[in-house]
Amino acid sequence: MQLNIEEYDFYVRPGVTDMRKRATGLSRIVQNQMKMMPFSKAVFLFCGKDHKKIVAITWNNNGWIEISKRLECKSTFRWPDSEEEAMKVNFNEILLMLKGVDTWRTLPVLSPEFVN
């Protein structure tokens, strides 16, 4: 069976996750802490304390798909610390993040009426 990534939603768990956990332990975090359905058509992303490793999990018919990326350079991933910072992200934003782009930083939108 082929995975159509466009059918999936992507969710980020903010803050630090114990990266010793595997898919079953991470799915419990999705269910009990994130209050989401781990068996839905979604990819859930987690980051460790040192911000050097990201793990993604998704359920596929009869088992977990677990993908991880660990940085071997001195840099770290920029990762959201709060629920407000963490948002539903799309696949393109995930790809940018894996390349090192800070997808969490957004600039405020201003609506001024007068020049000061």
KAPEMO-V488673 format. One line per field, one symbol per residue. phi: phi as a letter, one per 30 degrees, with the letter a starting at -180 (. if undefined). A space follows every 50 residues. Layout:
phi->???
//
This chain:
phi->.cdcdddccbbcddicbddddceddddddedccdhbcdcddbcccbbddd icbbbbbadbibadcbbbbcdccddbddbdcbedddbdccdddddddddj dddddbcdccbdcbdc
//
